[in-house]
């Protein structure tokens, strides 16, 4: 019987030949659920591992836990020419090496496609909530640009909405200093999305510096960005003269869509104008409207 892949951990990705035949649209093609004992020095890290940062203190704590209670979850690998390549469980693998263990129990998956491996590693890390915002964005970018997966395909693979993938990829447009502060969790993804509304990297950095200096909340950061927009004072005057109900609706739509929205009234009704800056941004707005 086929099992659902999403939201059930990496084990939900390990399926039989029958399951694969029933759903050949899946990116994962594997042939075994057996667990093997593999020598640690025969295993190599995945060069496309989404997780880039490995906290030394956390690794030491994991090693101590494994030393006391043993390894609860096997790692996952695939066979390659010079041994095995890690798909999921690099922290466990590193901790076992630190403990000078010789072997590790592992699921061995029969998959040749590198995009499958990348997808599985990404799913495993996301479901364990191990990735920071930028690591997650970079992983999506690899699946999108290197392996040609659409935003919709990535969303389906990791069990998220397409708009979430599009918004995550936008974070990579931030200047390096801001991305670094996001990795270090000095600002949140909410702060980053507010900063992205600025037109240029230099303006983004100025807003970011104020956010950092004043330790602003996400809401305060959004208000700061609005105040920095060109012709803000003129817009405020225009809003005062505009019908308050229309202005309230515009603001609500801006908040929901995360885009510039204008309501233009006429004697026979009116029209709604929504601005977007790219096809992906348009896809994101359409997802919000249709959800």
C-alpha positions in Angstrom: 0.0 0.0 0.0 1.4 3.4 -0.9 2.1 5.9 1.8 2.0 9.7 1.6 5.4 11.3 1.4 5.0 14.7 2.9 4.9 15.5 6.6 6.0 12.1 7.7 9.8 12.3 8.0 12.4 10.8 5.7 10.9 7.3 6.3 7.9 8.4 4.2 10.3 8.8 1.2 11.5 5.2 1.4 9.1 3.2 -0.7 8.9 -0.1 -2.6 9.1 -0.7 -6.4 5.3 -1.2 -6.4 4.8 2.3 -4.9 7.1 3.8 -7.5 5.2 2.1 -10.3 1.9 3.5 -9.0 3.3 7.0 -8.9 6.0 7.6 -11.4 5.7 11.3 -11.1 7.6 11.1 -7.8 11.2 12.4 -7.9 12.3 9.6 -5.6 13.1 6.2 -7.0 14.4 3.7 -4.5 14.5 -0.1 -4.2 15.3 -1.0 -0.6 14.1 -0.4 3.0 16.8 -2.6 4.6 19.3 -1.3 7.1 22.9 -2.1 6.6 26.0 -1.6 8.8 28.5 0.6 6.9 32.0 1.6 7.9 32.2 5.3 8.7 35.3 5.8 6.6 33.4 4.5 3.5 30.9 7.4 3.8 31.4 10.8 2.2 29.4 14.0 2.9 26.9 15.2 0.3 28.5 18.2 -1.5 25.0 19.6 -2.0 24.0 19.3 1.7 21.6 22.1 2.4 22.8 22.6 5.9 26.0 24.6 5.9 26.5 25.4 9.6 27.3 22.7 12.2 27.3 24.0 15.7 30.2 22.5 17.7 28.4 22.6 21.0 25.3 21.0 19.6 27.5 18.3 17.9 29.2 17.6 21.3 25.8 17.3 23.0 24.6 14.9 20.2 27.8 12.8 20.6 27.2 12.6 24.4 23.6 11.5 23.8 24.7 8.8 21.3 27.4 7.6 23.7 24.9 7.2 26.5 21.8 6.0 24.7 23.1 4.8 21.3 22.0 5.9 17.9 18.2 5.9 17.7 17.7 6.8 13.9 19.9 5.3 11.2 21.4 7.7 8.7 20.5 7.5 5.0 23.0 7.0 2.1 23.3 6.1 -1.5 25.9 3.9 -3.2 28.6 5.8 -5.2 31.8 4.7 -7.0 34.1 5.3 -4.0 31.8 4.1 -1.2 28.6 5.8 0.0 27.3 9.4 -0.1 25.2 10.8 2.7 21.7 11.8 2.0 20.5 12.5 5.5 22.1 12.3 9.0 25.4 14.3 8.6 25.2 15.5 12.2 24.9 11.9 13.4 27.7 10.8 11.1 30.0 13.6 12.4 29.1 12.8 16.1 29.9 9.1 15.5 33.3 10.0 13.9 34.0 12.2 17.0 33.2 9.1 19.2 35.7 7.1 17.0 33.0 4.6 16.1 33.8 2.3 13.2 30.4 1.7 11.6 26.8 3.1 11.5 23.4 1.6 10.7 22.1 3.1 7.5 19.3 3.0 5.0 20.9 2.4 1.5 18.8 4.0 -1.2 19.1 3.1 -4.9 18.9 6.5 -6.5 21.2 7.8 -9.3 19.6 11.2 -9.7 21.4 14.0 -7.8 18.3 16.1 -7.7 16.6 13.3 -5.8 19.4 13.3 -3.3 19.2 17.1 -2.9 15.4 16.9 -2.5 15.6 14.2 0.2 18.3 16.0 2.1 16.3 19.2 2.0 13.1 17.5 3.1 14.9 15.8 6.0 16.4 19.0 7.2 13.3 21.1 6.9 11.2 18.5 8.7 13.8 18.5 11.5 13.8 22.3 11.4 17.6 22.3 11.2 18.1 24.9 8.5 18.3 28.6 8.9 16.4 30.8 6.4 19.3 31.4 4.0 20.3 27.7 4.0 16.7 26.8 3.1 16.6 29.5 0.4 19.9 28.3 -1.1 18.7 24.7 -1.2 15.6 25.8 -3.1 17.8 27.8 -5.5 19.9 24.7 -6.2 16.8 22.6 -7.0 15.4 25.4 -9.1 18.5 26.5 -11.1 20.8 23.5 -11.1 18.1 20.8 -11.4 15.4 22.7 -13.2 12.6 22.1 -10.7 9.8 24.7 -10.8 8.6 26.5 -7.7 5.5 24.4 -7.7 7.5 21.1 -7.9 9.7 22.2 -5.0 6.6 23.2 -3.0 5.0 19.8 -3.6 8.2 17.9 -2.6 8.7 19.7 0.7 5.0 20.0 1.6 4.8 23.8 1.4 2.9 26.4 -0.6 4.4 27.7 -3.8 4.3 31.2 -2.5 6.4 30.1 0.5 9.1 28.9 -1.9 9.0 32.1 -4.0 9.2 34.3 -0.8 12.1 32.2 0.5 14.1 32.6 -2.8 13.6 36.3 -2.6 15.8 36.4 0.5 18.8 35.6 -1.7 18.5 39.1 -3.2 19.5 40.7 0.1 23.0 42.1 0.4 25.6 39.8 2.0 25.7 41.6 5.4 21.9 41.3 5.8 22.0 37.6 4.8 24.7 37.0 7.4 22.6 38.6 10.1 19.7 36.4 9.1 21.9 33.3 9.3 23.0 34.4 12.8 19.4 35.0 13.7 20.0 38.6 14.5 17.0 39.5 12.4 14.0 37.3 11.3 12.7 36.4 7.9 9.9 38.9 8.6 12.5 41.7 9.0 14.1 40.5 5.8 10.9 40.6 3.8 10.3 44.2 5.0 13.8 45.2 3.9 13.3 43.7 0.4 10.7 46.3 -0.3 13.5 48.9 -0.7 14.6 49.6 -4.2 18.4 49.3 -4.0 21.0 47.4 -1.9 22.3 50.6 -0.4 18.8 51.5 0.8 18.3 48.0 2.1 21.5 48.3 4.2 20.5 51.7 5.6 17.1 50.3 6.8 18.8 47.1 8.1 21.3 49.3 10.1 18.4 51.1 11.8 16.6 47.9 12.5 19.8 46.5 14.1 20.6 49.6 16.1 17.1 50.2 17.5 16.3 46.5 17.8 13.0 47.1 15.9 10.2 44.6 15.8 8.9 43.3 12.4 5.9 45.7 12.6 8.2 48.6 13.4 10.5 47.6 10.5 7.6 47.5 8.1 6.5 51.0 9.2 10.1 52.2 8.8 10.2 50.9 5.3 7.0 52.6 4.4 8.3 55.9 5.7 11.4 55.5 3.5 9.4 55.0 0.3 9.7 57.9 -2.3 7.0 60.6 -2.1 5.8 59.2 1.2 4.7 62.6 2.4 2.7 63.2 -0.8 1.1 59.8 -0.4 0.1 60.6 3.1 -1.6 63.8 2.0 -3.3 62.0 -0.8 -4.6 59.3 1.6 -6.1 62.0 3.9 -8.1 63.4 1.0 -9.1 60.0 -0.2 -12.2 58.2 1.0 -11.2 56.6 4.3 -13.0 53.3 3.4 -11.1 53.0 0.1 -7.8 53.7 1.8 -8.5 51.1 4.4 -9.3 48.5 1.7 -6.1 49.4 -0.2 -4.0 49.0 3.0 -5.7 45.7 3.7 -4.9 44.4 0.2 -1.3 45.6 0.5 -0.9 43.7 3.7 -2.4 40.5 2.3 -0.6 40.5 -1.0 2.7 42.1 0.0 2.5 44.2 -3.1 1.6 47.8 -4.2 -2.2 48.0 -4.7 -4.3 50.9 -6.0 -8.1 51.2 -6.1 -9.2 53.5 -8.9 -12.8 54.6 -8.7 -15.1 55.7 -11.5 -18.7 56.5 -12.0 -19.5 52.9 -13.1 -17.4 51.2 -10.5 -13.6 51.1 -10.6 -10.6 48.8 -11.0 -7.9 47.3 -8.8 -4.2 47.7 -9.9 -1.7 45.3 -8.4 2.0 45.8 -9.1 4.6 43.0 -9.4 8.3 43.0 -10.2 8.8 39.5 -11.7 7.1 36.4 -13.0 7.8 34.6 -9.7 6.3 37.5 -7.8 3.2 37.4 -10.0 3.0 33.6 -9.3 3.2 34.4 -5.6 0.4 36.9 -5.8 -1.8 34.6 -7.9 -1.2 31.8 -5.3 -2.4 34.2 -2.5 -5.5 35.2 -4.5 -6.5 31.7 -5.4 -5.8 30.1 -2.0 
